Amino acid sequence: MDIAGLIPVFGNIIWTIAAFVAALSVIVAIHEYGHYIVGRWSGIKAEVFSIGFGPVLASRTDRHGTKWQIAALPFGGFVKFLGDAGAASDKDTEAMDAMSGDERRASMHGAPLWARALTVAAGPVFNFILSFLIFASLLMFRGVPADPIAVDELYVLPGTPTNSLQSGDVILEIEGQPVPPTDEFGAFGRSLTPKPELAYRVERDGQVVDVPGPWLYPVYVSSITPNWAADDAGLQVGDVITAIDGASIFDFEQLRDVVGASDGRQLTLDVWRDGETLEFDLTPARRDLPLPDGGFETRWLIGLTGGLVFEPAATTPSLGEAMTYGVDQIQFIITSSISGLYHMIAGKISTCNLSGPIGIAETSGQAASQGWFTFIYFIALLSTAVGLINLFPIPVLDGGHLVFYAFEAIVGRPPSDKALRYLMAGGLTLMLALMLFSVGNDLVCP
C-alpha cells in the first residue's frame, strides 16, 4: 500500500471536516444563542447551553445558573430550558408537576404564550441576522465599482499588449464609443463586437491617451463553484482558458456556448496559468439554476464564472446600500430555496438538488480552500438555509413548535401531551427520512 499517496487524501478529509465543523459551530452557536438570550429576556431560565452533543468536554456555570458546555460531537447544539426533559424541548411532566408557581413561570412550558413563541422564533431570526450582517459587511469590505469606471488591476492574460491598460486608468471611450455610467457599463460592454483587442481612450495621470487593450470579457476564471466540475478538475481562480477541444476561444460567451451545447460529453480545456499552458479534462453536469422570477432553468454547467478583464476601482458603499444588499441576498436564498423545494416535489427539477451533510461538508471544505471571503460568504448562505429549514412546520423543528403555539392561541389550550408525543415522533421520523434521502443524494448524484 502506498501510504505516502494517502497523505493528501487524508489531509483533504481532515480539512473538509474541520471547515464543516467550524461553519456549523458558528451557525449553531448563533441559533441557540437567539433562543437563550430571548428566553432569558422573557423570564425563561436556561439550564444548559450546549455546542455539540454527547460527552461533555468542557463546561462552566454562569451567575444565572446556566451551564455552558462544549460536547464531543460538534454537529449541532441545544438549549435546555427549565422544565425540558431533553434537548428536543419535550416537557418533563414530573418535574413540572413539582414546581411552584414562580418556578413554572420560569420554565419553558409554564411561561406565557408570547414568551414561548418569541423564544422559539429567536433561533431562526438570529440566523437571518447573522447572514444579514455578513452579507452587508462583505459588501462594505469589497466595495462597489466607482463611477466613472476605472481600472484597479488589469488581469494578466496571454498576449496582452505591454502598453495596455494600467492601474488608475479612467476609461473614457472603447472602440470610439463614450463609456456610460458604471451602472450601465455591463450592457454597454456586451453591445460591443467581440474581438481579441479593443481600442481604449483613458484618462491617465491627468492626460487623455489612446491605448490597446484586451477584450472586456475574456475567458478568465474569476470564481469557481465548490464541488462542481471545474473545481473537481483542478482549475483555479486566475486561470485563463484559451481553447476547448483544440478550438481557440477568447470570449467568455464562447465557453458558455460550447459547455451549454455539450450535452454532457467530456471537454478538454487548454488553460494558461502563470505563463504555462496546461490541459484539463472535465465533464459538464446538468444543473438547475434559480431564476429571478422564481422559476428554474436547466443547463449544462462546469461551475466557473468570469467577469471584466480588469478589477474595477472600488468605492465604499453607503450603509443603506450595504443593508439593502444584505436583505436582497437573504430574500433571494429564501425564495429560490422554497421554489426549488416546490419544483422538486412537483418533479420539475432533479431531487439531486437536495444536498445532505456529506455534500454540505464537501462544499464547506472547498469554500474554505478558496479563501476566507468565500468561506465567510458560505457561512452566511448556510445560516440563511438553517434559519429557513427551522421554520418549516415540522414537529421537532422550531416551526413545528410555532404551529403548536398558534393552535394554542386559537383554541385556548395546547395540544395534549399524548398528541404532542405522537406528533414529535412523526416529525422525528420525517426528518430522519429526509436525512437518509439527502445522504443517498450525496453518495449517488453526480
N, C-alpha and C positions, 0 to 999 in steps of 0.2 A: 504493500500500500504506500502511495506517495503522500507521506504526512505533510511535507512542505507544501504540496499543492493544495492541501485542505486549509492552510492558514488563511489565505484571502477569503475563502468562503465562510470560514468560521468568524473571521473579523467582520464581514458584511452582516452576518446574522446578529452578532452582538450589537453592531451599530444600529441595525433596524430595530431591535428590541429596545435599546436604550432611547432612541428617538421617540418610539411609540409610547414608552412609559413616561418620558418627560412631557410629551404633548398631553397625554391623557391625565397625568397627575395635575398639571396646571388647570385643565378644564374641569376636572372633578373637584379640585380644591375650591375653585370659584363657585361652582354649582352648589356644593354643600355649604360653603360659607354664606351664600344667599339664604338658604334655609335657616342656618344657625342664627345669623345676625337679625333677620326679620322676626324669627321666633323669639329671640331674646327681647327685642323691642316690643313685641306683642305680649310679653309676660309669660312665655312658654320656656320652661327650663330644659336646656340641653344637657344630657348626662354624658354623652360620648360624641366626640368629633373624630372620625377615623379616615385617614387616607390609606386605602388598601383593606384587605380582608385577611382573616386567618390569624396566626400567632402574632402577638404584639412585639415589635422590635424596640420601640421607644415610646415613652409617654410622660405626660406631666398633667397635673390638675391645677386649673387656674382658680382665682379667688371667687369665681361664680360657681365653682363646683363642677365645672365641665372638664372631663378627661380628654386631652388632646393626644392622639396616638398615631403612629405610623406602623402599619401591619405588613406582613411578609409578602402578601400577594397584591402587587400595586396595580390592579386592574379595576379600579373603581373606588368607592368610598361611601360613607353614610354618616348621618347624624342621628343618634338615638336620643329621642326626647323622653322626658318623664312620662311614664305610662305606656311606652312602647315595649312590646315583647321581644323585638329584634330589629335588625337593620331595615326590614321592609316596612316598618311603622305599623305593624299589626298590633292590635290592642292587647295589653296584658290585663285580662279581665280580673284576675285575682288581686293584682296589685291595685287596680283602680278601685275595687270594692273596699279596700282597706284604707283608702286615702281620706283625709279630712277635706273640708270644703275648699280651703286655701290651696291645698296640695292638688286637688282636682283642677282648680283654675290654672295652676302652673303646668298641668300636663297637656300633652298634645290632644288627647281625646276628651278632655274636660274643658278646654278653652272655648271661648265664644267662636261662633262660626266664622266671623270675619277674620279673627286671629289665625285660625287654622288655614283658611283659604289663602291669606296673604303669605303665610309661612311656606306653604306648598308651592305657590306660584313663584316665589322669590328665586328658587333654583334656576329654572329656565330663564327668568328675566335677567339674572346676573350673568348667565352665559351670553345673552344678547348684548348686555352692557360691555362685557369683555371684548366681544367681537367688534362692537362699535368703536371702542377706544383704540383697538389695534388698527383697524382699517383707517380711522381718521389720523392716527399717529404716523402710520406708514406713508400716507399721502403727504403729511406735513414734512416728513423726513425726505422723501423722494422729490417733492415739489411738483409743479406743473410747468409745462413749456412756457417760456417767456414770450411776450409779444412786443415787437416783431420777432419772428423766429430767428434764432441764431445757433451757431454750432458750438457745442461744448466740447465734444470729442468726435473726431472722424474715425469710424471703424476701419481697421486695416483689411484691405481686400487685395487679392492678386491683381497686379496690373494697374493699380491706382496711380494716376499721374503724380509726379513729385511736386508739381506746382499747383496742387489741387486745393480744395477747401482746407481751412485751418481753424483751430480753436479760436473762438472770439468773432469769427466772421458773421455779420448780419446779412442774411440773404435778401436781396432786393428783387432780383429777377432770375427766372430759369427759362432757358430757350427763348429769351426775349419777352417773356410774359411777366408782368408785375406780380409779385407774391402777395396773396391776400392776408388778412389777419390770421393768427395762429389757429383759431378755432375752425377756419375754413381750409387750412392747408392740406388736410388729408384728401378732400375731394379735388382740390386743385392738382395735387401730385398725381392722382390716378387719372386725371384728364390728359396728362402728357403722353405722348407717343413713346412707348418703351424703347430704349436703345442703351447700349453699354456705357456711353459717355454723353454727358449733358454740358451745356454752356451755362455757367453761373455768373451773375453780376452781384458782387458783395460789397459791403462797406467794411474796410479793414484798416484799423488804426487811423480812422478819420478820412480815409480816401476810398473812392469807388474804383474797384478793379474788376476785370473780367478774368475768370479762371475756368479751366475744365474741371469736371468732377464726375464721379460715377453715378449710375442710375440710382434714383431715390430709394427704390425698394429692392435691394439685392437679395440673394438667397443667403442671407446672414442669419445665423441661429441666435436669436435674442433670448429665447426661453424654451425650456423643454418640459413637457408634462411628465411628472414622475410615473414610472412603471408602464409607459407606453413604448411603442416600437423603437422610436428614436433613442429613448433612454436605454432600453434593453440592448440596443446595438452598440452603444458606447459613444454616441455623438455628444458634443459638449457645447455650452454657450460660447460663442465666438467663432465657431466653425463656419466656413463658407462652402456651400455646395456648388460645385462647378459643372457637374454633369450627372445625368441619370441614364443608366444603361448605355453609356458611351455618347449620349447626345448632350452637347453643351447647353447650359442654361445660364441666364444672368438675372432674370426677374423672378421674384418670389411667386408670382402668379403662375409661372411656368411649372414650378414644383407642385403647386396646388392642383393644377390641371392634370398633371401626369399621375399624381397619387390618387386623385379623385376618379380617374378612369382606369385605375389598375385592376379593379375587380378582385383585389386580394392577392395578386401574384407578387412574387418576390422582386424587389427592386435593388439595383446596385448603384450606390451613390459614390461619386468621386468627391472627396472633401478636402479642402485646403485648410491646413492647420499649422500655424507658425512656420510658414514657408515650405511645408511638406505636403504632398498630395497623398491622401490615404483612401482606402476603399472600404465601404461598409455595405453589407447585405442586410436588408430588413424587409419585413412583410407588413403592409398596411392592414389595419383592422377596421371592421365596421363599427362605427361609434354613433351613438345617439346624442346629438347636441341640442341643448335647450335654446329656444328662440325667444326674442323679446316679447312676442305676443302670447307666450305660454305654451306653444306647441314644441315639437321636436323635429329635427332634421337628421336623417341618417346619411352618413358619408363615410368614405374610406379615408382614414387619417393615420399619420405616423407620430403625432404628438409633439410637434415643434412649431414655433411661431417666429415670424420675422418682424421687421419694422423699418424705420428710416435708416439710411446709410450713416447717419450720424446721431449722436446723443444730443438732443436739443438742450440749449441752455435753459436752466430751470429757475423759477422764482417760487418763493414760499406762498402757498395758497392762503386765503383768508380762513379764519376759524369757521365761518359759515360754509365755505366750500368743502373743508375737511369733514365737517359734521354731515353735510349733505351726502358726500361720498360714502361715509360710514353707513348711513341709513340705506342708501341705494344698494350697497353691497349685500347687506343683510336681507333686504327685500328681494333681491334677485335670487339669492341662495334659497330662501324660503319658498318663493313662488315656483322656481324651477324644480325643487325637491318634491313639492306637492304635485306639480304637474307630472313629473317623472313617475311618481308612485301611481298616479291615476293611469298614465299611459301603459305602465307595466301590467297593472291589473286588467286593463282593457285589452291587453295583447297587442298594443300598437307599437311597442318597442320591446327590446330584449330584456328579460329579467336579469341578465348578466350585468345590468347597470347597478344592481344592488350588491355592494361590497360588504364583506364581513370583516372580522377582526384581523384576519391574515392580510387581506388586501389593504386595509387601513394601516396596518403596521408597515407593510412594504412601502406604501406611499409616504409614511412618516419618515422612514429612513432615506428614501430618495429625495424628499423635500429638504431634509437636514443636510444631505450631501451637496445640495445646490447653494447652500449659504444661509446665513441667519435670516435674511429678508424673506426668502421663500418659505423657510420653516415657520417663522412667526406668522406669515400670511396663512399658512396651512392650519396653524393653531386657531386662528380667527375663524376660518372656514369650518373647521371641525367643531368649534364651540357653538357656532350657529346651528349646525346639524344636531348636536346633542341637545341643545335647548328645544329645538323643534320636535325631535323624537319624544322627549319627555312630556310634551304637551299633548301627545296622542291620547285619545280617551280609552286607554287600555289599563285595567286594574294592574297594580304594582308600579305603574308609572305615575308621575305627578299629575298628568292629565286625567287619569282614572280617578285619583283622589278628588280632583276638582269636580268631576262629574258626580261623585258621591255627595259632595258638599252642595252642588246645585240641586240634587234630589232633595237633600235635607232642607234647603231654603224654600223649595216649592211645597213639599209635603208637610214640613214642620217637624220631621223626625228623621234620623239617619237610617239607612238600611239596617236590617237586623244583623246581629253578629254571624248568624248562620249563613245568611245571604252573602255577607262580605267574605266569609271564608271560601265559599264556592266561587265567587267572582274573582277573588285573588288567585285561587288555584287555576282557574281558567285563563286569567291573564298571564300567569307564570308559564303555563303550558304553551300559550300562543307565542310568547317571547322566546322560549326555548326552541320552538319550531322554526321561527324566523331566524334565530341564530344558526341553527343547523343548516337551513337553506342557504343562508349567506356564506357560511363556511364552504358548503358544497360549490357555490359560485366561485369562491376564491381558488378552489382546487381544480375546477373543471373548465371554467370560462377562459378564453384566450386573453 
